């Protein structure tokens, strides 16, 4: 299906399943099943994180149908009661950000995100919470604090309420967080021996925004990856690659530990790789421009 590069939007739904390839494939097919939207790449799945990231592109007014179709399939396939994985989450379909590639498309992305949120609440019975510019700046981390149990407790205490759908999240499906935002880069760095999980957590605390060596717009956590032999990983979201490049992130982490390998989750704007060190291998390196064909 041809897409108009001047008007298209992208979306990056994150689903809380990273190990079952059959389920991930069925969910991907659902995201790719409607007219007016298509998957740009194979889903990025990680069993340690317990997460799969899907990247779609579609026309305003049509992208929401694909997001609802894929979310419906995920909710039919997955229950949080049997979920495993270390990535923070509050729902089977944890986040559904609609992405505007330039400021001219900001309004269209905001409208598409709100339509999507309404449909997820009305058609699928999901408790939907807005974050980012649609909510006055509320963050994912604020909503995820304490996981689904913490979010539910805050709802029951009257401290917060869902924006769409049921007020109390379903325990099996959880809540879904919806936003409109510019592109961010999901990026992981694996640390070489003798680095440990404690080193990864310390480095993440240091480089994240607000840390002693904080980088603006960088969110970071330290993890250990059993499926990769217990390697320590610093997992990050770089929310504005025009302020902090991936090369700068690599340099900041390398100041504290040897970086053995990098990993891109999803797609990134090509400019995010400006100055990236040639000697560092980056798994799944791919750009939005290549995927979109312009």
Secondary structure, DSSP 8 states (H G I E B T S, - for coil): ----TTT-EEEEEEES--S-HHHHHHHHHHHT-STTEEE-S--EEETTTTEEE--EEE-TTTHHHHHHHHHHHHHHH--GGG---SS--SBSEEEEEEE-SSGGGHHHHHHHHHHHHHHHHHHH--EEEE-BGGGTSB-HHHHHTTHHHHHHHHHHTTS---SBS-SS-BTTTBEEEEEEE---EEEEEEE-TT--HHHHHHHHHHHSTTSTT--TTEEEEEEEEGGGTSEEEEEEEES-TTTS-HHHHHHHHHTTS-EEEEEEES-B-GGGGTT--TTS-EET--BHHHHHT-
